[in-house]
Amino acid sequence: MNVLAIGNSFSQDATRYLHQVAKSAGVYLEVFNLEIGGCPLSKHFRNIKADAKAYAFEFNGIYTGFQMSISDAVLSRDWDYITIQQVSTQSPKYETYQPYLNFCVDYFRENCPKAKVLLQQVWSYENGGPQITNWTKYNNTDEMFADTKASYDKALADSKADGLIRSGEVMLELMHGGFKVHRDGFHASLGLARYAIALTWFATLTGRDVDTVTFKDFDEPVTEEEIAAAKAAVKKVLGK
C-alpha cells in the first residue's frame, strides 16, 4: 500500500512510526511525507500552482535530504491514499480552509483517480501552555478542539474527501486520561503521542485491529501502560 501525506510538522508526527507499526502487524505500507513546517492549506494551494520544489521529502518516517514539489510526488506512482490537513493554528477557523482545500482535493483526484483522499484531523494544544493562550486565545484544549473538530467535519463534507483520520480525537482521549501527549505545548510527544497517531492511521487505512501491532522501537521511552492506553484510545474513538 502506498501512502502520500502532504502537510507540515503534524504530518511528520503522524508518519514517524506508521511504516514500522504496520510492518509489525504484517502489513507493508510505503509512507511518503512532504513537509513544510507551519504550512497552511493556502500555501499548499500556491505551491501546486507554482509547482514549487519546496517540500522536505521523508520516506517511512526518515528525512531523505531531498526536496520535492507536490506534482513530483503525486505523479510518481499509483497512490492508494493521499492525505492533507490544515495547519494547527488555523484549524479551528473554517474560513481559512477554502477555496484551498477543495482545489487540492480536486487536483489529487484529477491526477490520481484511484487514490482515496483523506483529511488528517489535527489536535489541540496543551492546557495552560503559552501556545493555546497566546497563539489561539482559547481558554483550554477542549474549547480549541471543539472548533477544530467542527471545521474538519465541515471540510470533509464540503471537499467530498473520502474520509477523516481522527488523530485529534485520539490525542484528546489520551489527554482526558491524564497522559502527557505534547512535547512542546503543541507538537506530539516523540513516544506515546506519535505512536497513538500512527495506530490511528494504521487502523483507518487498513481496517486492522491495533492489537495486532507489536512495534516498540520508540524514539523516547513508552511504558506498557502507555502502549495499552494508546490502543484503548484508538479503539474507543474509531469503534474498533
Rosetta blueprint (number, residue, H / E / L):
1 M L
2 N E
3 V E
4 L E
5 A E
6 I E
7 G E
8 N L
9 S H
10 F H
11 S H
12 Q H
13 D H
14 A H
15 T H
16 R L
17 Y L
18 L H
19 H H
20 Q H
21 V H
22 A H
23 K H
24 S H
25 A L
26 G L
27 V L
28 Y L
29 L L
30 E E
31 V E
32 F E
33 N E
34 L E
35 E E
36 I L
37 G L
38 G L
39 C L
40 P L
41 L H
42 S H
43 K H
44 H H
45 F H
46 R H
47 N H
48 I H
49 K H
50 A H
51 D L
52 A L
53 K L
54 A L
55 Y E
56 A E
57 F E
58 E E
59 F E
60 N L
61 G L
62 I E
63 Y E
64 T E
65 G E
66 F E
67 Q E
68 M E
69 S L
70 I H
71 S H
72 D H
73 A H
74 V H
75 L L
76 S L
77 R L
78 D L
79 W L
80 D L
81 Y E
82 I E
83 T E
84 I E
85 Q L
86 Q L
87 V L
88 S L
89 T L
90 Q L
91 S L
92 P L
93 K L
94 Y H
95 E H
96 T H
97 Y L
98 Q L
99 P L
100 Y H
101 L H
102 N H
103 F H
104 C H
105 V H
106 D H
107 Y H
108 F H
109 R H
110 E H
111 N H
112 C L
113 P L
114 K L
115 A L
116 K E
117 V E
118 L E
119 L E
120 Q E
121 Q L
122 V L
123 W L
124 S L
125 Y L
126 E L
127 N L
128 G L
129 G L
130 P H
131 Q H
132 I H
133 T H
134 N H
135 W H
136 T L
137 K L
138 Y L
139 N L
140 N L
141 T H
142 D H
143 E H
144 M H
145 F H
146 A H
147 D H
148 T H
149 K H
150 A H
151 S H
152 Y H
153 D H
154 K H
155 A H
156 L H
157 A H
158 D H
159 S H
160 K L
161 A L
162 D L
163 G E
164 L E
165 I E
166 R L
167 S H
168 G H
169 E H
170 V H
171 M H
172 L H
173 E H
174 L H
175 M H
176 H H
177 G L
178 G L
179 F L
180 K L
181 V L
182 H E
183 R L
184 D L
185 G L
186 F L
187 H L
188 A E
189 S L
190 L L
191 G L
192 L H
193 A H
194 R H
195 Y H
196 A H
197 I H
198 A H
199 L H
200 T H
201 W H
202 F H
203 A H
204 T H
205 L H
206 T H
207 G L
208 R L
209 D L
210 V H
211 D H
212 T H
213 V L
214 T L
215 F L
216 K L
217 D L
218 F L
219 D L
220 E L
221 P L
222 V L
223 T L
224 E H
225 E H
226 E H
227 I H
228 A H
229 A H
230 A H
231 K H
232 A H
233 A H
234 V H
235 K H
236 K H
237 V H
238 L H
239 G L
240 K L
